[in-house]
Amino acid sequence: MIPDPSTGGTQIVPPVGVSYRAPRKKGRNIGDVLFKNSTLLFAGIVFSLVFLMTWEMYSGSRLSIEKFGWNFLASSTWDPVQDQYGSLPFIFGTVVTSLVGLAIALPLSLGVAIFLSEIAPRWLAQPFSFLVELLAAIPSIVYGMWGVFVLVPWMRLHGQPFLSKTLGFLPLFKGVPYGFGMLTASVILAIMILPIITAITRDVLQSIPNLQREAALAIGATKWETTKIILANARSGIVGATLLGLGRAIGETMAVTMVIGNRPEISASLFNPAYSMASVIANEFTEATSDLYISSLIEIALLLFGVTILLNILARLIVWSVSKKFRTA
């Protein structure tokens, strides 16, 4: 650096033998432009696929929509011989099995997530978390086979008779212990959605700043009281995880098809067979002969698609908002 008489300051002089190159003016780089547009194209393709799927299902179900209208949702008749179709038994079976499965899985998932994030030492939490998440990678057909050969016989010989003996005064636990039925399907769904709710809840709990834990302990709170404070702050994220698990349960097909019994009936007893929306599509679509039959099945698929998309969008927004809030904090 040497003095600069014109400004009264100094100027930088490059070393001998090194030429000075003025900085390039800031402009649009062709690589950045290509990268931005290509990623925008990929995102557009994903949204286009969702739109095309919705349009195709709507077009395929238009015949059923025009013939049955809103009565399709309220009718219990499913008679391919007379070409009379109603989706109420399938909606009932889907809702009941999903909610009962969620009721079974939610407390277990919360307990496991709290243990992994708040109680377990690191050497135990990491391998245990891996084992829990491994459950989500098991194909649904494997769960279905396990349900047919293990869970169904156990429910028929032990589980359902025990519930009938102890809680038989409730309509939910009356009836013949078939083994197959809504309760068995609910247990399968609970096992399948447990790793989803557990993993997301654990991540939400871990995203809460440690300052909150330290502050609670500093004022004399016990470990349990500190955990309650953390859960209160993470309740929105837990709700999002629950909705994601519910969305998975509603859309599950093969495992439920193999153990639910596949009978289009509405019954108060969880022991009785039922039918879900995904199951009727998987079982009867290849056997559908008339155009109205096919259109009715596609309308069920459209209903299932819409409910699943809405639940997943809502759950993702909740989880994202909670994670963003604590990252900002």
N, C-alpha and C positions, 0 to 999 in steps of 0.2 A: 504494500500500500504506500502511495506517495501523496504529498500535498497537492491539492487542486486549487490554483489561484482563482479560477473563475467562480468557484462556489465557496471557497474558504474552508472546504472540507478535505476529504481524501478520496482517492479513487483506487480501484483494484487494478494492478498491472499483472498480467499473466507471466509465468516464468519464461525464461529465454527458450526459444524453440517450440513454445506451445502457443498455438493460435487461439484467439478468443472468438467464440461463436455466440452470437446473440440468441437469447431464448426464443423458441418458436412461439408465435402467437397462438393463443388458445383457440382451438376450433374443433369441429366434429371429426373424430377419427372414424375411418371406414370400418375398422374392426368392431368398434363400439356400436356403430349403427347396425351392422349385420347381426351382432349378438343380441341387441335389444329387439330387433324385429323378428329374429328367429324364435326367441323365447316367447314373444307375444303371439306368434303363430302357433306355437305348441299349446299355450294356454287357450287360445281360441279354438283349437281342435278339440280339447277336452270339453269345453262348454258346448261346442257344436254336437259332440257325441251325445251328451245328455239331452239336448234339445231334440235331436233326431230320434233317440230312443223314445222320448215322450210322445213325439208326433206319430211315430210308427205304431205305438201301442194304442194311442187314441184313434188312429185310422182303423186299426184292426178291430177295435171294440165298438165302433160307431153303430154297427148293426144291433148289438145288444143294448146300447144306450138308447137308441131310438125306439126299440120295442118295449123295454122294461122301464126305462127312466129311473127315477129315484126308488121305485119299488124293488129294484134289483138289490138294494142295500137292506131292505126290510123283509124280504120274502125268505122263507125257510125251505121252499120247494127246490129240489135239485133232481129233475127228472129228464134225462136225455132222451127217453123214448117219446115223451110228449113235447119235447123242446120247451120245457118250462124251467127257468133257472133263477135262483136267488142265492145271494152270497152270505146271508146272515149266519148260517152254521159255521162257515169258514172264518168269518170275522170273529165270531164268538170263540172258536177254538184257538185262534191266533192270540187274541187278547188275553184269554184266561191263562194259557200256558206261559205266555211272555211275562205277565204280571206275577204269577206264582213263582216262576223261575227267578225273576228279579227280587222278589221278597226273600227267597232262599239265599241268593248270591250276595245281596247287598251287605248284610251284617258281616258275613264271612270276609268279603272283600275289604271292608273298612278295617276289620281287625287285623288282617294280614298287612294292609298298607300302613297302618299305625305302627305295627311291630317293626316293619322294615325301615321306616323313616325315622322313628322316634326312640325305639327301644333296642333293637338288635345291634350288636357290634358290627363293625365293617367287615370283619372276616366271615361273619355268618350272613350278613345282609346281601352281599353281592352274589354268592352262589344260590341263595334262596330266591332272590329276585330272578335269576336266570331260570330256575326251575319253574317258577310261577309263569313267567312269560313263555316258557316252552309249551305250556298247555294250549296257548293260542295258536301254535304252529301245527297242532295235530289236526289232520283232515277230519271233516265232519262225518265222513263215512266210517272212520275208525270209531268215533264216539257212538255211531249208530250200531255198529257190530257189537261193541262192548255192551251197549244197552240191551240188545236182543239176547245175548248169551249170558250176561251176568246180572244186569240190573232188573230186567223183566222177571226172571225166575225168583230173584230175591224179593222183589216187591210182591209177587203173587203168593209166596210161601211165608214171608215174614213181615215185610213193611206194611202192606195194606191190611192184613189181618190184625196187626197190632194197633194201627190207627183206628180201624173199625171197632175194636174192643174198647179202646180208651176214649176215643172222640166220636163214637158212633152216634151220639145224640145230635151231632151237627149234620146238616144235609150234605156238607162237603165230603164227608167220610162215610157215607152209606153206599151200599151196593155190593155187587159180587166182585171179589178180588181177581180180576182178569190178569193183572200184571201189566198188560198194555193199557194205555189210557192217558188222560191229561196230566195226572200226577207224575207218572214216569217221564213223560215228555218235559215236564217242568224241571225235574231233577237234572235231566240231560242238559237243558238250556242253562240251568244254574252253573253247572260245571264249565260250560263253554264260555259264558260271559264273565266268569269270575276273574280270569287273568286280565281282561280288558279293563274292568273297573278298578282292579287292584293296581295295575301299572299306571293308569292315569291319575288315580288318587294319590299314589306315592309320589309321582312327579309334582303334583300340585302342592303337597305337603312340604316337599323338599325345596320348592321355590319360595316359600315364605322365609323372610329374612331371619337369621339367627338372633338378631337384636330383640325380637319379640320373645323368644324363648329365654334369653338372658335377663330381660326385664322382668318377666314373670317369676323366674327363679330368684331374682334379686330382692323382690318384695316378699319372699317367703312362700311362694306357691309350691305345692308338691308337684311331682311328675305328672300325676293324673290331672291336676288343675291346669298345668301348663299345656297338656295335650288338649284339654277342652277348649282353651283359648285358641290354639292353633286350628282346631277343627272348626271353630266358629268363623275364623278368618278365611278358611278354605271351603266354606259351605257351597259357594257358587261353583267352584271347580268340581266338587263332589257331585253336585247336581248334573253338571255337564258329563262327567264320567258315567253317571247312572243312565242318562239319556242315550249315550253311545252304546252302553250295554243293552239297553232296551231295543235300540235299533237293530243290533246284531241278533237279538232273540226273535224279533218279529220276522226278520228275513231268513232265518235258518230253515233249511229244506230237508236234507237227507237224513240227518240224525232224528229229527222230529217225525219224518215220514215212517221211519222204521219202528217207532215205539208208540205212536199216538193212537193207533188202532184204525184210523182212516174210515170213520163212520160219520156221515153228515148229520149229526144230531146235536141238539142243545140240551144239556143236562146239568143239574146242580151238583152232581157228585163228581169229584175229581177221579174216581176210580173208573168211570165209564170212558169208552173210546170216543174220539172226536176227530175233527179234520181241521187242518190249518190252510190258509190261503196258498202258501208255498207248496204244501203237500198235494193239494188237489191239482195244481198245475203240473207238478212232476208226474203224478200218477195217470192223469187222464188226457193230457194234451196229445199224446201220440195215438190215443184211441178215439179222439173226437172225429165224428163223421160228418155232421152237418155244419154249415157255415155259422149258424146261430150258436151252436155248441162251442166252436172255436172262438167266436167273438166274445162269448161270456167268459171263457177262461182268460182271454186277453184283457178283458175289463178287470178281472180279479188281479191280474198282474199289474195293471195300471194303478189300481188302488194300493197295492203293496209297495210299488215303486214310489208313489207319492208320499206315503206315510214314512217310509224309510229315509227318503231324501230330506224331508222336513225335520225329522228327529235328528239326523246327523248334522244338518246345518245348524240347528239350534244348539246342539251340544258342543260343536266346534267353536261357535261364537262365544259361548259361556266360558269354556276352558281357555280360549285365547284371551278374552278380556281379563280373566283372573291372572293368568301368567304375565300379561303385559303390565298389569297394575303392580305386581310385586317386583318385576324386573325394574320398573321405573323407581319404585321405592328404594 
